[in-house]
Amino acid sequence: MDRKVFYQRLRHGDGAVFGAVLTQQQVDGIEGILDAMAAVGDGRAKTLAYALATAWHETGRRMVPVREGFARSDQEAIKAVASLARRLGPGSAPERYGKPVGPYGKCYYGRGHVQLTWQRNYAASSADVGVDLERDPDRMLDPVVSARILILGLMDGRWNGCGKGIAHYLPRDGADNLKDARRTVNGTDRWDLVAGYYKAFLSAIQAAGGWQETASSRDDPDARPRKHATADPAAPATPAQDLAPSFAATDEPVVRLLAWLNDCPGEIRAVGAWLAAMPGTCAAREAADDTPTDTSASSGSR
């Protein structure tokens, strides 16, 4: 990809998202995501474009890792999340993930390019980057760590409860499903805004000569790692929608049961993962209406 043409297109192209001025911080952030894509990506221009669009949206156009609420410190972020939890009420996602938990007494609020939340998601993503994110969640503010988790999380579908990665929604051949593509990050919250950013980034990538596909991505555009996939109750679509059509999305006892299963260790937690992966259940989830929840630095959380 001709990066000079790419940046020119971002500034002045038909689908420009940045305008004529591009800050050094934004360039550095984009370069970090391009490097992560080259290191751990699937070689697809569509995956790269959606990663850039996601970062643009979730970081408030900064393109670098941020804390929830754009807080400057851990304590400031904890206070911001607590304030949001008071507004949303008891049992809300911020009320739950904003509390110190686990052996290290940390708060796992949104951090990074993708606003990673929940203790189990930090723990599950640690192996991707060789860093103990459960012990030190602020390592998600490391641009290299954050960018790699952004790319890997989009590819394997770990945050949508169905294990469907971005290649499922944005296939190499065929029409893009941009509404449901947002499920790889946060339900369908603000999906139309992210879709617009995606189109602009994809146009710039294509104008610059495209992103070189790997042999594996050409052979199987839906190939993705899956061992760290995990559902997250923070997403607007509830875990109940990942079970079977007989379960109503508003069935609170079912939602609570799945949340409890997902927090259990070992084989008990595996039962929840098995239920969430039952054939036909993801289609029910994708057909359901979503209620967007504004719980991150920009709009949503994992």
VOPAGU-2260 file (C-alpha; in pm, 1 decimal, decimal comma):
REM VOPAGU-2260
SITE   aa  ch    i         X         Y         Z
SITE  MET   A    0       0,0       0,0       0,0
SITE  ASP   A    1     129,5     342,7     -94,0
SITE  ARG   A    2     103,1     522,0     238,7
SITE  LYS   A    3     155,6     866,1      88,6
SITE  VAL   A    4    -147,8     816,4    -132,8
SITE  PHE   A    5    -337,1     665,8     160,8
SITE  TYR   A    6    -287,0     974,1     378,1
SITE  GLN   A    7    -360,3    1208,4      89,7
SITE  ARG   A    8    -686,7    1026,6      35,3
SITE  LEU   A    9    -777,5    1054,0     402,3
SITE  ARG   A   10    -720,1    1428,5     391,3
SITE  HIS   A   11    -868,2    1514,9      54,2
SITE  GLY   A   12   -1049,9    1214,2     -93,3
SITE  ASP   A   13   -1420,8    1186,7    -162,5
SITE  GLY   A   14   -1463,1     993,9     159,2
SITE  ALA   A   15   -1219,7    1199,2     366,2
SITE  VAL   A   16   -1269,1    1159,4     741,4
SITE  PHE   A   17    -987,6    1369,5     880,5
SITE  GLY   A   18    -997,7    1679,1     663,5
SITE  ALA   A   19    -695,5    1871,5     542,6
SITE  VAL   A   20    -518,1    1861,7     879,2
SITE  LEU   A   21    -389,8    1535,6    1021,6
SITE  THR   A   22    -216,2    1557,1    1359,7
SITE  GLN   A   23     104,6    1371,9    1439,2
SITE  GLN   A   24     -81,1    1181,7    1710,4
SITE  GLN   A   25    -335,1    1057,3    1457,9
SITE  VAL   A   26     -62,3     955,5    1213,2
SITE  ASP   A   27     125,4     770,9    1487,7
SITE  GLY   A   28    -194,6     592,8    1589,4
SITE  ILE   A   29    -275,4     488,1    1234,6
SITE  GLU   A   30      78,8     367,5    1178,2
SITE  GLY   A   31      54,3     154,2    1490,5
SITE  ILE   A   32    -263,4     -11,0    1364,9
SITE  LEU   A   33    -105,7     -70,3    1023,2
SITE  ASP   A   34     191,3    -233,6    1196,3
SITE  ALA   A   35     -40,9    -454,0    1403,9
SITE  MET   A   36    -230,2    -554,1    1093,1
SITE  ALA   A   37      94,1    -652,8     922,6
SITE  ALA   A   38     202,7    -853,5    1227,3
SITE  VAL   A   39    -114,5   -1039,6    1329,7
SITE  GLY   A   40    -382,2    -952,0    1073,3
SITE  ASP   A   41    -556,1   -1160,3     810,0
SITE  GLY   A   42    -428,5    -957,7     514,9
SITE  ARG   A   43    -773,5    -823,4     421,6
SITE  ALA   A   44    -832,7    -459,1     334,3
SITE  LYS   A   45   -1182,4    -480,1     483,3
SITE  THR   A   46   -1050,0    -596,8     819,8
SITE  LEU   A   47    -797,8    -313,4     826,0
SITE  ALA   A   48   -1059,7     -54,6     727,8
SITE  TYR   A   49   -1296,7    -171,3    1000,8
SITE  ALA   A   50   -1018,2    -170,2    1258,8
SITE  LEU   A   51    -930,3     187,8    1167,2
SITE  ALA   A   52   -1297,9     287,3    1171,9
SITE  THR   A   53   -1343,0     127,1    1512,8
SITE  ALA   A   54   -1040,9     305,9    1655,4
SITE  TRP   A   55   -1157,2     636,3    1505,8
SITE  HIS   A   56   -1495,2     596,0    1675,1
SITE  GLU   A   57   -1391,3     447,2    2009,8
SITE  THR   A   58   -1103,9     688,7    2075,6
SITE  GLY   A   59   -1294,3    1001,9    1981,2
SITE  ARG   A   60   -1080,6    1047,4    1665,3
SITE  ARG   A   61    -755,1    1038,2    1858,2
SITE  MET   A   62    -643,2     704,4    1705,5
SITE  VAL   A   63    -440,2     618,8    2015,0
SITE  PRO   A   64    -540,4     411,6    2320,0
SITE  VAL   A   65    -752,7     598,5    2574,8
SITE  ARG   A   66    -917,3     536,7    2910,8
SITE  GLU   A   67   -1294,4     539,6    2939,5
SITE  GLY   A   68   -1425,3     893,8    2949,0
SITE  PHE   A   69   -1087,9    1011,6    2810,7
SITE  ALA   A   70    -965,6    1018,4    3170,1
SITE  ARG   A   71    -605,1    1115,8    3234,9
SITE  SER   A   72    -554,0     872,9    3523,3
SITE  ASP   A   73    -690,7     549,9    3665,8
SITE  GLN   A   74    -860,2     729,0    3954,4
SITE  GLU   A   75   -1017,6     984,1    3723,5
SITE  ALA   A   76   -1154,9     703,8    3506,2
SITE  ILE   A   77   -1296,5     518,5    3808,1
SITE  LYS   A   78   -1477,2     835,4    3916,3
SITE  ALA   A   79   -1614,6     888,7    3564,5
SITE  VAL   A   80   -1743,8     532,3    3543,0
SITE  ALA   A   81   -1899,3     560,8    3890,5
SITE  SER   A   82   -2078,6     877,2    3782,5
SITE  LEU   A   83   -2209,3     703,6    3471,8
SITE  ALA   A   84   -2322,3     405,7    3682,3
SITE  ARG   A   85   -2522,3     634,9    3910,2
SITE  ARG   A   86   -2702,9     778,4    3609,9
SITE  LEU   A   87   -2777,8     437,1    3459,9
SITE  GLY   A   88   -2878,7     277,7    3788,8
SITE  PRO   A   89   -2815,3     -46,8    3979,7
SITE  GLY   A   90   -2723,1    -349,2    3772,2
SITE  SER   A   91   -2598,7    -143,5    3476,5
SITE  ALA   A   92   -2282,7    -253,1    3298,8
SITE  PRO   A   93   -2071,4      39,4    3430,6
SITE  GLU   A   94   -2197,3     -28,4    3781,7
SITE  ARG   A   95   -2065,7    -384,8    3754,8
SITE  TYR   A   96   -1739,3    -344,3    3563,8
SITE  GLY   A   97   -1648,8     -21,9    3746,7
SITE  LYS   A   98   -1592,6    -200,7    4078,4
SITE  PRO   A   99   -1256,7    -343,1    4195,1
SITE  VAL   A  100   -1261,3    -721,3    4145,4
SITE  GLY   A  101   -1031,8   -1021,7    4127,6
SITE  PRO   A  102    -704,5   -1105,5    4297,7
SITE  TYR   A  103    -549,6    -770,5    4206,4
SITE  GLY   A  104    -840,6    -546,7    4309,1
SITE  LYS   A  105    -846,5    -368,1    3972,9
SITE  CYS   A  106   -1130,1    -194,4    3787,3
SITE  TYR   A  107   -1168,9    -324,8    3434,9
SITE  TYR   A  108   -1335,0     -25,6    3270,5
SITE  GLY   A  109   -1281,7      58,9    2903,7
SITE  ARG   A  110    -925,0     101,9    2783,4
SITE  GLY   A  111    -741,9      97,1    2452,2
SITE  HIS   A  112    -839,7     149,8    2090,9
SITE  VAL   A  113   -1142,0     -75,3    2136,5
SITE  GLN   A  114   -1238,4      13,5    2496,0
SITE  LEU   A  115   -1185,8    -334,2    2641,0
SITE  THR   A  116   -1398,7    -397,6    2950,8
SITE  TRP   A  117   -1462,7    -674,9    3207,4
SITE  GLN   A  118   -1200,4    -872,2    3399,4
SITE  ARG   A  119   -1244,3   -1192,1    3197,6
SITE  ASN   A  120   -1182,4   -1009,5    2869,7
SITE  TYR   A  121    -858,2    -862,5    3002,4
SITE  ALA   A  122    -752,6   -1206,9    3120,6
SITE  ALA   A  123    -848,2   -1375,4    2792,8
SITE  SER   A  124    -662,1   -1118,1    2581,8
SITE  SER   A  125    -337,5   -1145,1    2779,5
SITE  ALA   A  126    -210,6   -1442,7    2580,0
SITE  ASP   A  127    -243,4   -1245,0    2255,7
SITE  VAL   A  128      27,9   -1000,4    2355,8
SITE  GLY   A  129     231,3   -1183,2    2622,2
SITE  VAL   A  130     126,4    -934,5    2889,4
SITE  ASP   A  131     -73,5   -1002,2    3207,6
SITE  LEU   A  132    -354,6    -754,6    3147,6
SITE  GLU   A  133    -549,1    -885,3    3445,3
SITE  ARG   A  134    -266,8    -785,7    3678,8
SITE  ASP   A  135    -194,9    -457,6    3497,3
SITE  PRO   A  136    -498,0    -347,0    3292,1
SITE  ASP   A  137    -334,1     -13,5    3211,3
SITE  ARG   A  138    -105,1    -201,3    2973,0
SITE  MET   A  139    -400,9    -172,1    2734,9
SITE  LEU   A  140    -282,1     186,1    2694,1
SITE  ASP   A  141      34,5      57,6    2527,5
SITE  PRO   A  142     -20,3     131,2    2155,9
SITE  VAL   A  143     133,2    -198,8    2040,5
SITE  VAL   A  144     -64,2    -409,6    2288,7
SITE  SER   A  145    -388,9    -226,6    2219,3
SITE  ALA   A  146    -359,4    -234,6    1840,2
SITE  ARG   A  147    -289,7    -608,7    1832,3
SITE  ILE   A  148    -588,5    -685,1    2053,2
SITE  LEU   A  149    -804,9    -462,9    1833,4
SITE  ILE   A  150    -708,2    -661,4    1523,1
SITE  LEU   A  151    -727,5   -1006,0    1683,3
SITE  GLY   A  152   -1057,7    -934,0    1855,9
SITE  LEU   A  153   -1219,8    -822,5    1531,7
SITE  MET   A  154   -1096,5   -1131,2    1350,7
SITE  ASP   A  155   -1207,8   -1399,2    1593,9
SITE  GLY   A  156   -1543,2   -1258,3    1707,1
SITE  ARG   A  157   -1461,8   -1293,2    2077,5
SITE  TRP   A  158   -1681,5    -999,4    2181,5
SITE  ASN   A  159   -2010,4   -1083,2    2010,3
SITE  GLY   A  160   -2092,8   -1411,5    2184,3
SITE  CYS   A  161   -2125,4   -1595,1    1852,3
SITE  GLY   A  162   -1760,3   -1639,9    1756,8
SITE  LYS   A  163   -1824,6   -1468,3    1424,5
SITE  GLY   A  164   -1532,6   -1254,4    1316,3
SITE  ILE   A  165   -1533,7    -950,9    1091,3
SITE  ALA   A  166   -1479,3   -1162,4     777,1
SITE  HIS   A  167   -1821,5   -1318,2     832,8
SITE  TYR   A  168   -1992,0    -979,0     810,6
SITE  LEU   A  169   -1754,1    -821,2     557,2
SITE  PRO   A  170   -1672,4   -1108,9     318,7
SITE  ARG   A  171   -1403,5   -1084,9      53,6
SITE  ASP   A  172   -1668,0   -1159,5    -208,8
SITE  GLY   A  173   -2021,4   -1040,6    -153,0
SITE  ALA   A  174   -2204,6    -750,2       7,6
SITE  ASP   A  175   -2097,2    -603,8     339,7
SITE  ASN   A  176   -2334,8    -639,9     634,6
SITE  LEU   A  177   -2229,1    -321,6     808,9
SITE  LYS   A  178   -2500,9    -318,6    1072,7
SITE  ASP   A  179   -2411,2    -661,0    1209,1
SITE  ALA   A  180   -2038,4    -601,5    1159,8
SITE  ARG   A  181   -2061,1    -368,4    1456,7
SITE  ARG   A  182   -2146,3    -674,0    1670,0
SITE  THR   A  183   -1777,7    -766,0    1664,5
SITE  VAL   A  184   -1727,6    -470,3    1899,0
SITE  ASN   A  185   -2047,1    -351,1    2070,0
SITE  GLY   A  186   -2382,8    -482,2    1952,1
SITE  THR   A  187   -2518,8    -245,2    1689,1
SITE  ASP   A  188   -2444,1      70,4    1887,0
SITE  ARG   A  189   -2377,4     361,7    1646,4
SITE  TRP   A  190   -2326,9     110,7    1366,6
SITE  ASP   A  191   -2417,7     362,4    1096,1
SITE  LEU   A  192   -2151,2     609,8    1207,4
SITE  VAL   A  193   -1885,6     338,6    1213,4
SITE  ALA   A  194   -2005,1     219,2     871,4
SITE  GLY   A  195   -1939,4     564,7     727,7
SITE  TYR   A  196   -1588,4     569,9     871,9
SITE  TYR   A  197   -1525,6     220,2     736,9
SITE  LYS   A  198   -1622,9     322,9     384,7
SITE  ALA   A  199   -1392,4     623,1     398,9
SITE  PHE   A  200   -1095,6     421,4     521,8
SITE  LEU   A  201   -1161,3     143,1     272,6
SITE  SER   A  202   -1174,0     395,8     -10,6
SITE  ALA   A  203    -835,9     536,1      97,6
SITE  ILE   A  204    -684,0     187,1     122,4
SITE  GLN   A  205    -809,8      91,8    -221,8
SITE  ALA   A  206    -689,5     418,5    -375,9
SITE  ALA   A  207    -344,2     346,8    -228,6
SITE  GLY   A  208    -320,8       7,8    -396,9
SITE  GLY   A  209    -500,0    -208,1    -140,8
SITE  TRP   A  210    -370,4    -419,6     145,0
SITE  GLN   A  211    -185,7    -735,2      48,5
SITE  GLU   A  212    -386,4   -1046,2     129,8
SITE  THR   A  213    -214,2   -1350,0     275,7
SITE  ALA   A  214    -249,0   -1695,8     126,3
SITE  SER   A  215    -455,1   -1812,2     425,1
SITE  SER   A  216    -701,7   -1524,9     396,2
SITE  ARG   A  217    -749,4   -1590,1      24,5
SITE  ASP   A  218    -808,1   -1958,7      84,4
SITE  ASP   A  219   -1052,2   -1907,0     371,7
SITE  PRO   A  220   -1178,9   -1550,7     419,0
SITE  ASP   A  221   -1367,6   -1654,5     732,4
SITE  ALA   A  222   -1064,4   -1816,5     899,7
SITE  ARG   A  223    -989,9   -1681,4    1244,9
SITE  PRO   A  224    -840,7   -1788,1    1579,6
SITE  ARG   A  225   -1105,5   -1883,9    1832,1
SITE  LYS   A  226    -944,5   -2011,4    2151,4
SITE  HIS   A  227    -985,9   -1680,6    2336,5
SITE  ALA   A  228   -1341,8   -1607,7    2221,4
SITE  THR   A  229   -1562,9   -1484,2    2504,7
SITE  ALA   A  230   -1911,2   -1339,3    2533,3
SITE  ASP   A  231   -1959,4   -1009,5    2714,5
SITE  PRO   A  232   -2280,3    -901,0    2887,8
SITE  ALA   A  233   -2185,9    -536,3    2832,6
SITE  ALA   A  234   -2293,0    -558,5    2469,0
SITE  PRO   A  235   -2648,9    -435,9    2405,7
SITE  ALA   A  236   -2754,9    -776,1    2266,3
SITE  THR   A  237   -2798,8    -992,9    2574,9
SITE  PRO   A  238   -2649,3   -1337,7    2629,3
SITE  ALA   A  239   -3002,5   -1483,6    2633,6
SITE  GLN   A  240   -3019,8   -1419,3    2261,3
SITE  ASP   A  241   -2723,6   -1654,3    2213,1
SITE  LEU   A  242   -2904,0   -1956,3    2353,4
SITE  ALA   A  243   -3206,6   -2079,1    2163,3
SITE  PRO   A  244   -3514,7   -1922,1    2005,7
SITE  SER   A  245   -3724,8   -2041,9    2300,0
SITE  PHE   A  246   -3546,2   -1800,4    2533,7
SITE  ALA   A  247   -3675,8   -1443,8    2528,0
SITE  ALA   A  248   -3417,1   -1166,7    2507,0
SITE  THR   A  249   -3584,0    -998,8    2804,9
SITE  ASP   A  250   -3581,8   -1310,6    3023,0
SITE  GLU   A  251   -3375,2   -1165,2    3308,8
SITE  PRO   A  252   -3323,5   -1496,9    3495,6
SITE  VAL   A  253   -3169,1   -1646,0    3181,8
SITE  VAL   A  254   -2944,6   -1343,4    3139,2
SITE  ARG   A  255   -2827,1   -1371,1    3498,1
SITE  LEU   A  256   -2767,8   -1745,2    3464,5
SITE  LEU   A  257   -2547,1   -1696,6    3159,3
SITE  ALA   A  258   -2354,2   -1415,6    3324,0
SITE  TRP   A  259   -2292,9   -1640,8    3624,8
SITE  LEU   A  260   -2181,5   -1932,4    3405,3
SITE  ASN   A  261   -1941,0   -1709,0    3215,9
SITE  ASP   A  262   -1777,6   -1600,2    3542,8
SITE  CYS   A  263   -1729,3   -1958,1    3664,8
SITE  PRO   A  264   -1398,3   -2141,4    3627,2
SITE  GLY   A  265   -1314,6   -2444,8    3420,2
SITE  GLU   A  266   -1579,2   -2685,7    3303,2
SITE  ILE   A  267   -1870,6   -2489,1    3448,3
SITE  ARG   A  268   -1779,8   -2184,8    3240,7
SITE  ALA   A  269   -1743,4   -2412,5    2939,1
SITE  VAL   A  270   -2112,8   -2500,3    2972,2
SITE  GLY   A  271   -2201,3   -2135,3    2915,7
SITE  ALA   A  272   -1973,4   -2117,4    2611,2
SITE  TRP   A  273   -2131,6   -2435,8    2473,8
SITE  LEU   A  274   -2483,0   -2294,3    2516,1
SITE  ALA   A  275   -2384,2   -1967,2    2349,8
SITE  ALA   A  276   -2244,9   -2158,8    2050,8
SITE  MET   A  277   -2557,1   -2368,8    1983,8
SITE  PRO   A  278   -2640,0   -2386,3    1609,9
SITE  GLY   A  279   -2894,3   -2134,1    1491,4
SITE  THR   A  280   -2875,4   -1911,6    1795,9
SITE  CYS   A  281   -2657,2   -1638,0    1645,1
SITE  ALA   A  282   -2916,1   -1580,8    1374,0
SITE  ALA   A  283   -3172,0   -1516,9    1646,9
SITE  ARG   A  284   -2936,0   -1267,1    1806,4
SITE  GLU   A  285   -2876,1   -1084,7    1481,3
SITE  ALA   A  286   -3250,3   -1063,6    1410,3
SITE  ALA   A  287   -3319,7    -907,7    1751,9
SITE  ASP   A  288   -3355,4    -533,6    1807,3
SITE  ASP   A  289   -3071,2    -368,8    1997,8
SITE  THR   A  290   -3088,5     -89,3    2251,1
SITE  PRO   A  291   -2763,7     110,6    2224,4
SITE  THR   A  292   -2588,6     180,2    2553,9
SITE  ASP   A  293   -2344,3     471,0    2583,4
SITE  THR   A  294   -2087,7     327,4    2825,2
SITE  SER   A  295   -1738,6     394,2    2690,8
SITE  ALA   A  296   -1502,5     674,4    2609,3
SITE  SER   A  297   -1693,4     727,7    2287,0
SITE  SER   A  298   -1997,6     505,2    2262,9
SITE  GLY   A  299   -1976,0     142,7    2368,5
SITE  SER   A  300   -1776,3    -124,4    2545,2
SITE  ARG   A  301   -1679,1    -483,0    2513,4
